[in-house]
Amino acid sequence: MGINNWCVEKYCIRIKQKRFDMKNIHLIVYVLLVQFVSSELLEPIYYKNNSDTNNFLNATTAQGIHRKIEERGESTNSIYRNGVLRLSNLFNAFSVKIRLNDLSANMNTNMSVFRNWQKITIVGEDSALSQINKPELKNSNYYLQNIETAKKLENLLTLLSSNNNLFEIELKNLQLAYLPTSIEKIKSLRILKFENINYQWISTRTTDLILSKKETRSSNLIFCLKYIQSLKHIVFTDCTIKNYQEDEEMHDGIKNSLARINFVRIDLNFINEFMWYYCENQTDKKLTIEIASPLQLNSNIFLDIEEVNSSINELILTEFDIQYTNNVVFSNLGKLQKFTLISPPYNERVYYSDEKNNCIDFWKNLFNKLPEITIPLNIALLLEDFPIKSMPRLTIIDNSRKFKIALEIIKKSHLSLRLSTNVSEDFFIDVITANHSIYKLVSECTQISFMIEEYVGPIEDILMFILNSAHENTIININFIIFSYVYVQNFSNALEIINTNKITVKLSNLNIQMFLSLLTKEEISQITFTGGALTINPVNTP
């Protein structure tokens, strides 16, 4: 599909530039023939049967094939014919894997015809690398091999720069001595992933020459990344990267488009340095940083975001022990608007002021200053008597991340709760009763609004718990975001509380006929209808 479309576009442009005569008719016939000719017949036009081509075919696997233009499906099974992956599959692939070690050092394969390629994974070893950071590498053949690997990568990235649709590159299982500047030539690149990368720069005659020729921007990998100004998203997973100090002034004024950074099982020291070198002075950006299962290789190193508090808009911590934070460096939260803690370690607990790291102060600081916080239920159980009224939104999630409830104070005495689809009654009750401050807030509000994404089935338990938690004369609004089918099996119990405490309940965007199906005429008499909504009104009880 890719090569045929290329030919059609090329010759249709020529047709527009000439008069419509007999020669052009012949040209149209030729174009139509090209459109329907198998790409296998076109392979010899672009590639000769030589060692470069064979190495390229053997090293490249199509992982995602365009079955149809509008339908893109991932296929983990590579498509081979006679034991060799054919170019016709590569022409139609949008995702490919290239084994760097199988390529020749000076490969010169034309990549411009692979216009469908959008994602490329470049791998070195088949399995994960061992951690190697030894001073004696300086004069070893091993380090020279790392330089050669980087040179191969440089050549491959240069060839790929002719592809204007490539938006994601993943580097995996590689030992690198430097990051080539040729990656900057891929102007369409938006996502760059590093998985199991060992990066170490050692100053030798060879590396100094590479630096002087600007084949790399810096010995510091972080500075190299700053020059890829099209990047929106960077991911580091299981990487060991040695950082090198440089004069930051030479990098002042470099702006980037980065919107998100993910660190997965990365040393806290590198995370801190990355944020310092990359994110400083990016005050006009809304940057999201997600840190999952970090490594604290030095017990004196803690997560430090204070130096870049003008850049980070959202911080997400997954499998993160709050002991890895230092209360002092979180004192100035700056631009931070959203904080999320997901799946803390099983032994997570709150540390009080006379214990390690003053973690209770950390939580107080977040609750007092941030407009939006997301925490798991087990943390909500531990945090007692917090000034929740001072923050606009608190979202609580269950350990499976399947259910979540967001609490938001609209104004004084008006609380809004947003429930995820078919949130379980047990989770809802756990959230409201988990923390004394939350339960007190619910019981004191005179107006409570529930937004439920979607619900199907009996809603009696949730409704009864809401009614039992509410004060007298409370107005309760329940709005289903997606049209829902709910019912109450024993409505008389709900009416008893509604009438006794003078509570008004409004429900909207639900199937009214189903809701009324189990009610008696007397019970229905207390309900008024407006459009697609119903209101349950209290009546005076003797």
C-alpha positions, -999 to +999 in steps of 0.1 A: +000+000+000+028+024+010+048+020-023+018+020-045+004+052-030+038+068-034+038+061-071+002+072-076+008+105-059+041+111-077+026+107-112-008+123-105+012+155-097+029+152-131-005+148-149-018+181-134+013+199-148+007+188-184-020+192-211-045+163-213-032+147-245-026+112-257+007+110-238-011+117-206-037+090-213-008+066-215+005+079-182-029+074-166-029+038-177+006+033-163-004+048-129-034+025-127-013-005-135+012+005-108-017+008-083-027-028-088+007-044-093+020-063-063+047-045-044+068-076-048+074-066-084+085-032-073+111-045-049+139-048-074+134-011-085+145+001-050+166-027-036+192-049-052+199-084-038+230-076-019+243-080+017+229-047+028+194-057+017+197-092+032+209-078+065+181-053+066+155-079+058+169-103+084+171-076+111+136-061+106+103-075+117+069-061+109+049-059+141+018-040+129+004-044+093-021-022+076-049-047+068-070-018+056-063+019+055-089+026+082-082-005+103-049-009+122-044-040+143-013-051+162+001-084+150+028-101+171+034-127+145+058-116+118+048-124+082+074-144+064+076-159+029+102-186+022+118-178+055+126-142+046+105-112+056+095-096+023+096-059+015+060-060+007+052-066+043+075-037+054+058-014+029+025-020+046+038-020+082+031+008+106+051-007+135+085-025+130+113-039+152+149-035+140+177-055+156+206-031+156+233-057+161+223-075+129+228-044+107+260-036+089+280-007+102+276+014+070+242+003+059+227+026+032+192+014+028+166+038+014+140+043+042+120+071+025+096+046+008+084+032+041+059+060+045+035+039+067+061+035+095+049+052+126+066+033+155+100+017+155+116-004+182+154-006+180+168-034+200+204-045+208+205-078+228+176-101+228+175-103+266+180-077+294+214-063+299+236-067+330+244-036+350+279-026+340+295+006+353+331+000+359+360+025+357+382+000+338+359+002+308+379+032+297+405+012+278+386-019+272+373-033+239+340-035+256+337+003+257+348+006+221+320-018+212+296+006+229+309+034+208+304+012+177+268+005+188+262+042+191+276+048+156+253+021+141+224+038+158+236+072+144+236+058+109+202+041+113+186+073+127+200+093+098+184+070+073+151+071+092+150+109+092+136+108+057+104+093+071+080+122+079+054+100+097+076+084+123+063+096+157+076+070+182+110+054+187+118+029+214+155+020+222+157-013+241+185-035+255+214-013+244+247-002+258+254+033+246+284+056+249+266+086+235+232+097+220+237+107+183+225+141+171+210+124+141+179+117+162+172+155+160+166+152+123+134+132+128+111+162+130+079+141+134+092+123+165+069+128+195+075+098+218+109+085+228+112+054+250+143+040+267+140+004+281+169-014+298+195+011+285+230+013+300+245+048+293+280+057+302+302+084+287+340+080+292+362+107+279+387+091+254+403+104+222+374+088+202+346+103+223+362+137+224+364+137+186+327+126+184+318+156+207+340+181+187+323+170+155+289+175+171+280+139+164+265+142+199+254+173+217+268+165+251+283+138+274+251+144+294+222+124+280+197+148+295+212+177+276+210+157+244+173+151+249+167+189+253+177+194+217+149+171+204+125+199+205+096+180+189+093+155+218+061+154+237+066+122+258+098+105+272+097+071+290+126+056+310+122+019+321+149-002+339+177+021+328+211+027+343+223+062+332+253+079+345+250+117+345+277+142+338+279+178+350+283+205+324+280+242+322+242+249+321+247+283+306+255+269+272+220+253+271+200+284+283+171+294+260+164+259+246+127+254+246+109+220+242+074+207+237+077+180+264+043+173+281+049+140+300+078+120+315+075+085+329+101+069+351+097+031+358+122+015+382+147+043+379+171+056+406+158+086+424+191+104+419+187+103+381+150+114+384+161+145+404+188+154+380+166+149+350+140+172+364+167+198+373+185+198+339+155+192+316+126+209+333+141+241+346+128+274+332+099+257+315+074+279+332+050+281+302+045+243+301+020+220+318+043+190+325+031+157+339+056+134+357+048+098+366+072+079+388+066+041+393+085+018+417+116+041+420+150+028+433+166+045+463+202+034+457+214+060+480+196+062+514+203+100+515+185+107+483+148+117+483+124+129+456+131+166+451+107+187+430+112+220+447+138+231+422+114+227+392+082+236+409+075+262+382+073+234+356+054+205+370+016+206+367+008+170+377+028+144+397+017+108+397+034+083+420+028+045+415+041+018+438+058+047+456+068+047+493+062+081+508+093+076+528+111+085+496+099+120+498+115+146+520+091+170+537+115+199+534+116+198+496+078+196+493+074+228+512+071+249+481+048+232+456+048+260+431+029+253+399+018+217+410-020+214+405-026+176+407-011+149+429-019+112+425-007+082+445-015+048+431-010+014+446+014+023+474+036-006+488+017-031+510+035-019+541+027+018+535+017+037+566+016+074+577+046+086+596+039+112+623+061+142+631+082+124+656+091+096+632+111+093+600+107+121+574+076+138+589+053+122+564+022+135+581+035+170+574+039+160+537+002+151+535-009+182+554+010+203+530-006+186+500-041+189+514-037+226+523-022+238+490-033+216+460-066+219+442-067+182+431-055+150+449-060+113+440-052+087+467-060+050+473-086+039+498-060+025+523-043+060+525-077+076+531-082+052+560-050+064+576-055+101+572-077+113+600-092+148+606-077+165+576-089+200+565-106+186+534-129+217+532-098+237+521-094+216+489-117+216+458-114+180+448-104+147+464-105+114+443-103+081+461-096+049+441-097+012+450-066-010+448-077-025+415-082+010+400-116-002+388-137+021+410-132+057+419-151+084+437-143+121+434-154+145+461-156+182+453-168+212+474-189+234+450-196+260+476-203+261+514-226+233+524-227+219+488-208+187+481-205+170+447-195+134+444-187+117+410-189+079+410-173+057+383-194+032+364-213+007+385-192+016+416-198-011+442-219-004+473-191-017+496-165+007+480-189+036+482-196+030+519-158+024+526-150+058+511-176+077+530-167+061+563-130+057+558-121+091+571-138+110+599-134+143+580-151+129+549-180+114+568-185+147+587-184+167+555-211+145+539-233+147+570-230+185+574-238+195+538-274+207+530-270+199+493-253+168+479-249+162+442-241+128+428-228+123+393-227+086+384-211+077+351-234+048+346-253+023+367-274-008+360-294-027+385-305-022+421-293+011+437-310+006+470-279+001+492-262+033+479-294+053+482-301+041+517-266+049+529-268+084+514-301+090+531-288+077+565-257+099+562-276+131+553-289+158+577-324+171+579-337+192+551-309+181+527-314+182+490-298+152+472-293+153+434-284+121+416-276+125+379-265+096+357-241+108+331-250+079+308-287+069+306-291+043+333-315+015+343-319+014+381-345+003+406-352+001+443-366-032+457-378-019+490-388+017+485-407+020+518-375+021+538-362+049+518-395+069+520-395+065+558-361+083+561-371+109+534-403+118+553-388+118+588-358+140+579-375+161+553-350+151+525-357+158+489-342+134+463-339+143+426-329+117+400-322+125+363-312+107+331-326+073+341-353+049+328-383+062+348-405+032+338-380+007+353-375+028+385-413+029+390-418-008+382-416-021+417-433+008+435-469+009+448-494+036+438-490+052+472-452+054+469-455+068+434-478+096+447-448+112+464-430+115+431-432+144+407-419+143+371-402+169+350-389+158+316-365+129+320-362+135+358-381+126+389-383+142+424-391+123+456-407+148+479-411+144+517-445+145+532-455+154+568-454+124+591-478+121+620 
